[in-house]
């Protein structure tokens, strides 16, 4: 496993070839490292309902993050649920397409609110059919949580986060 670099909110690595023992396997270079501070890093975030690149406290109290995970003063991507409930979605945030197969996804997420919906991570090998590989639902507390998702499927060229809002506007979610 590649350790998450503290400055990265999102870190995708390629699959590395197996190396015979006792030589340790090489650490693959990241396919993408993104903290959303200077850009959206090539993510498609307007396909269905739009994610928002934001800094500081979300507009609705009692839900969403107060700051980004990496520096406390940078940016993150989030779903604003005011006017988008109940159970509205999908809010899709899709990575760029990669030439190499994605092997692992490390990211931080924030799911805080009394009527939190669901956040999923999906993978695709063809850009058309998607498979869910990670899911979180409900209030996870008012803090950023880390996740590492190993991908065992070969030839995964793209991943995406899919958010669905909860029953009220207390379900802002972020990565």
C-alpha positions in Angstrom: 0.0 0.0 0.0 1.2 3.5 -0.8 0.9 5.8 2.2 -1.3 8.8 1.8 0.7 12.0 1.4 -0.5 14.5 3.9 -1.0 17.3 1.3 -3.2 15.2 -1.0 -6.9 15.0 -0.5 -7.2 12.4 -3.3 -4.5 10.0 -4.5 -4.9 7.3 -7.2 -2.2 4.8 -7.9 -1.6 2.4 -10.8 -1.4 -1.4 -10.6 2.2 -2.5 -10.2 3.5 -5.8 -11.6 4.2 -8.5 -9.0 7.9 -8.8 -8.1 9.3 -12.1 -6.9 10.5 -12.2 -3.3 12.7 -11.1 -1.6 12.9 -7.9 -3.7 10.2 -5.5 -2.6 7.6 -4.5 -5.1 8.2 -1.0 -6.6 6.0 1.7 -5.4 4.0 2.9 -8.4 3.9 6.6 -9.3 0.6 8.2 -8.7 -1.9 8.4 -11.6 -3.4 11.5 -10.0 -2.8 13.5 -6.9 -5.3 16.3 -6.2 -6.2 18.6 -3.4 -8.6 20.7 -5.4 -6.8 23.9 -4.3 -5.8 25.1 -7.8 -8.3 23.3 -10.0 -10.8 20.5 -10.3 -7.9 18.2 -11.5 -9.7 17.2 -14.7 -12.7 15.7 -12.9 -16.1 15.8 -14.6 -18.5 17.2 -12.0 -21.5 18.5 -14.0 -22.8 15.4 -15.7 -25.9 14.9 -13.6 -26.3 17.2 -10.6 -23.3 19.4 -10.1 -20.7 19.1 -7.4 -19.2 22.5 -6.2 -15.6 23.4 -5.6 -15.6 25.3 -2.4 -13.5 26.6 0.5 -14.5 27.5 4.1 -17.8 26.7 5.8 -20.7 25.4 3.7 -23.7 27.8 3.6 -26.0 25.5 5.7 -25.1 25.1 9.4 -25.2 21.6 10.9 -24.0 19.9 7.8 -20.9 19.8 5.5 -17.3 20.6 6.4 -16.0 23.8 8.0 -12.8 23.6 6.0 -10.8 21.4 3.6 -8.9 18.4 4.9 -5.4 19.2 3.7 -4.5 22.7 5.0 -7.7 24.0 6.6 -7.7 26.9 4.1 -7.9 25.2 0.7 -10.6 23.8 -1.4 -12.8 20.6 -1.6 -15.6 19.3 -3.7 -19.1 19.1 -2.2 -22.7 18.5 -2.8 -25.0 21.3 -1.6 -28.3 19.8 -0.6 -30.4 22.9 0.0 -33.1 22.6 -2.7 -31.9 19.1 -3.7 -33.7 16.8 -1.4 -35.2 14.3 -0.6 -33.1 11.5 -2.2 -31.9 13.6 -5.2 -29.0 12.3 -7.3 -26.9 11.1 -8.7 -24.3 13.8 -8.1 -21.4 12.4 -10.1 -17.7 13.4 -9.7 -15.8 11.4 -12.3 -12.0 11.1 -12.6 -10.2 11.6 -15.9 -9.7 8.5 -18.0 -6.3 6.9 -17.4 -4.0 5.0 -19.7 -2.9 2.7 -16.9 -5.2 0.6 -14.7 -6.2 2.2 -11.4 -5.0 -0.1 -8.5 -5.9 1.9 -5.4 -7.8 5.0 -4.4 -7.0 7.0 -1.3 -9.3 9.8 -0.3 -10.9 11.8 2.5 -14.6 12.3 2.7 -16.9 14.3 5.0 -20.5 13.1 5.6 -22.0 15.2 8.4 -25.7 16.0 8.8 -28.7 14.5 10.6 -30.3 13.3 7.4 -27.1 12.3 5.4 -27.6 10.4 2.2 -25.2 8.0 0.5 -21.7 8.4 -1.1 -20.4 5.6 -3.4 -17.2 5.0 -5.2 -17.6 3.3 -8.6 -15.2 1.9 -11.1 -15.3 1.2 -14.9 -13.2 -0.7 -17.4 -15.0 0.6 -20.5 -16.4 4.1 -19.5 -20.0 2.8 -19.9 -20.7 0.1 -17.2 -20.0 1.1 -13.6 -19.6 -1.1 -10.5 -19.8 0.1 -6.9 -16.7 -0.7 -4.9 -17.2 1.4 -1.7 -20.3 2.9 0.0 -21.0 5.0 3.1 -24.4 6.2 4.3 -25.6 8.3 7.2 -24.0 10.8 9.5 -20.3 9.9 9.9 -19.6 12.9 12.3 -18.3 16.4 11.8 -14.8 15.4 10.7 -12.9 14.2 7.6 -12.6 10.5 7.4 -9.9 8.6 5.4 -10.6 5.7 3.0 -8.3 3.4 1.1 -10.0 1.3 -1.6 -7.9 -1.4 -3.3 -9.1 -2.3 -6.8 -8.7 -5.9 -7.8 -10.4 -5.6 -11.2 -7.9 -5.3 -14.1 -8.1 -2.5 -16.6 -10.0 0.0 -14.5 -9.6 3.2 -16.5 -11.8 5.6 -14.4 -13.4 6.0 -11.0 -16.2 8.2 -9.9 -18.0 9.3 -6.7 -21.7 9.2 -6.7 -23.7 11.1 -4.1 -27.4 10.9 -3.3 -28.9 13.4 -0.9 -30.8 12.4 2.3 -34.3 13.4 3.5 -33.5 17.1 4.2 -31.0 19.8 3.6 -28.8 18.4 6.4 -26.9 16.1 4.1 -24.1 18.1 2.5 -21.3 15.6 1.5 -17.7 16.3 0.5 -14.4 14.8 -0.7 
